[in-house]
Amino acid sequence: MSELMTEVPLRLAQPHNEMQFYVVGKVVPYVRMTQRGKWVDRQAIRYMVWKEYFGRKLKEIIQASGFEMIPKGEPIWSTMVYELPGPRTPRFDLDNAIKGILDASQGIVFENDMDVERIVATRVWGAHDFGVTLNVRY
């Protein structure tokens, strides 16, 4: 078995540009859906509406700041911080929230989420309000 395994050092290119976004509001995590469910399932509809809202907010920030969409093929590192007020009670799976943010960012912040090589996500309790800070380095 050892002859099949080779050791390759992991090297990620250091990012040289950075964009930061802060969007106020609750995160609606990704919902698995069928083609039909997209139009009739309440959770799917809620997710699609939220995704559109979040994408619109990202577009506003990009236009106001002069950022441009990250070119295809650029390795992307992403940091996400989800702020939640009140006591520590899980409201969503963090991995589904990550997918939702990436889906909403695709075609606005970057062309394709396949270029994301590194993701760090944190859920913070006791914040003043609901919100998401998204940091993208490339």
C-alpha positions as a printed NumPy array, in Angstrom:
array([[  0.   ,   0.   ,   0.   ],
       [  2.808,   2.442,   0.763],
       [  4.063,   2.365,  -2.829],
       [  0.668,   3.748,  -3.955],
       [  0.855,   6.743,  -1.657],
       [  3.047,   9.728,  -2.381],
       [  3.547,  12.708,  -0.163],
       [  2.879,  16.06 ,  -1.8  ],
       [  3.343,  19.278,   0.168],
       [  0.215,  21.428,   0.272],
       [  0.904,  24.888,  -1.101],
       [ -1.772,  27.489,  -1.487],
       [ -0.906,  30.718,  -3.233],
       [ -1.139,  33.66 ,  -0.874],
       [ -4.025,  35.925,  -1.87 ],
       [ -3.132,  39.467,  -2.844],
       [ -6.497,  41.231,  -3.149],
       [ -9.338,  41.402,  -0.666],
       [-13.021,  42.333,  -0.61 ],
       [-15.143,  42.594,   2.517],
       [-18.933,  42.657,   2.72 ],
       [-21.289,  43.081,   5.659],
       [-24.976,  42.326,   5.119],
       [-27.55 ,  42.784,   7.879],
       [-30.265,  40.178,   8.242],
       [-30.888,  36.54 ,   9.001],
       [-29.131,  33.867,   7.011],
       [-31.432,  31.397,   5.304],
       [-29.426,  28.197,   4.859],
       [-29.358,  26.194,   1.643],
       [-32.345,  23.895,   1.106],
       [-32.162,  20.806,  -1.082],
       [-34.929,  21.048,  -3.664],
       [-36.356,  19.512,  -6.8  ],
       [-37.223,  21.447,  -9.945],
       [-40.884,  21.449,  -8.903],
       [-40.093,  22.069,  -5.227],
       [-38.326,  25.309,  -6.12 ],
       [-41.757,  26.784,  -6.877],
       [-44.023,  25.07 ,  -4.324],
       [-41.95 ,  24.151,  -1.245],
       [-42.153,  26.969,   1.347],
       [-38.605,  26.446,   2.608],
       [-37.234,  26.401,  -0.938],
       [-39.116,  29.591,  -1.838],
       [-37.876,  31.283,   1.342],
       [-34.302,  30.281,   0.458],
       [-34.609,  31.526,  -3.14 ],
       [-36.006,  34.899,  -1.971],
       [-33.207,  35.257,   0.593],
       [-30.549,  34.308,  -1.983],
       [-31.862,  37.031,  -4.307],
       [-31.856,  39.574,  -1.436],
       [-28.31 ,  38.69 ,  -0.386],
       [-27.053,  38.822,  -3.972],
       [-28.688,  42.229,  -4.47 ],
       [-26.94 ,  43.549,  -1.336],
       [-23.586,  42.212,  -2.57 ],
       [-24.142,  43.968,  -5.928],
       [-24.863,  47.26 ,  -4.134],
       [-21.658,  46.979,  -2.104],
       [-19.602,  46.1  ,  -5.197],
       [-21.004,  49.051,  -7.157],
       [-20.48 ,  51.502,  -4.284],
       [-16.906,  50.368,  -3.592],
       [-15.651,  49.971,  -7.159],
       [-14.888,  46.259,  -6.744],
       [-15.06 ,  44.031,  -9.796],
       [-16.034,  40.394, -10.033],
       [-13.085,  38.084,  -9.35 ],
       [-11.838,  36.615, -12.634],
       [-12.475,  32.933, -13.321],
       [ -9.664,  30.647, -12.231],
       [ -8.357,  32.874,  -9.422],
       [ -7.927,  30.833,  -6.217],
       [-10.301,  32.275,  -3.603],
       [-10.089,  32.16 ,   0.186],
       [-13.271,  33.021,   2.025],
       [-14.003,  33.878,   5.656],
       [-17.607,  34.084,   6.855],
       [-18.854,  35.244,  10.244],
       [-22.533,  34.734,  11.079],
       [-23.768,  36.979,  13.865],
       [-26.818,  35.896,  15.84 ],
       [-28.411,  37.77 ,  18.741],
       [-29.749,  36.133,  21.866],
       [-28.929,  32.882,  23.58 ],
       [-26.946,  30.096,  21.991],
       [-29.564,  27.936,  20.276],
       [-28.732,  26.427,  16.879],
       [-30.927,  27.897,  14.177],
       [-29.273,  26.268,  11.143],
       [-26.474,  23.957,  10.104],
       [-23.366,  25.998,   9.464],
       [-22.455,  23.994,   6.341],
       [-25.822,  24.821,   4.745],
       [-25.325,  28.513,   5.537],
       [-21.917,  28.395,   3.832],
       [-23.501,  26.874,   0.721],
       [-26.173,  29.591,   0.706],
       [-23.597,  32.386,   0.879],
       [-21.527,  30.813,  -1.896],
       [-24.624,  30.311,  -4.075],
       [-25.684,  33.938,  -3.594],
       [-22.148,  35.222,  -4.323],
       [-21.735,  33.246,  -7.534],
       [-21.954,  35.437, -10.608],
       [-21.615,  38.578,  -8.466],
       [-18.463,  38.348,  -6.349],
       [-16.875,  35.498,  -8.296],
       [-17.834,  33.672, -11.447],
       [-17.947,  30.163, -10.008],
       [-17.696,  28.822,  -6.462],
       [-15.486,  25.997,  -7.791],
       [-12.613,  28.51 ,  -7.489],
       [-13.031,  28.689,  -3.692],
       [-10.089,  26.779,  -2.219],
       [-10.414,  27.682,   1.437],
       [-13.395,  28.495,   3.655],
       [-13.383,  29.495,   7.308],
       [-16.828,  29.968,   8.841],
       [-17.788,  30.986,  12.359],
       [-21.11 ,  31.407,  14.13 ],
       [-21.039,  34.169,  16.79 ],
       [-23.76 ,  34.369,  19.442],
       [-24.877,  37.441,  21.372],
       [-24.397,  39.967,  18.577],
       [-26.48 ,  43.14 ,  18.419],
       [-28.374,  41.99 ,  15.334],
       [-28.394,  39.278,  12.679],
       [-25.737,  39.733,  10.014],
       [-23.021,  38.198,   7.857],
       [-19.492,  39.421,   7.312],
       [-17.992,  37.937,   4.161],
       [-14.292,  38.348,   3.465],
       [-13.007,  37.199,   0.076],
       [ -9.308,  37.134,  -0.747],
       [ -7.839,  36.222,  -4.106]])
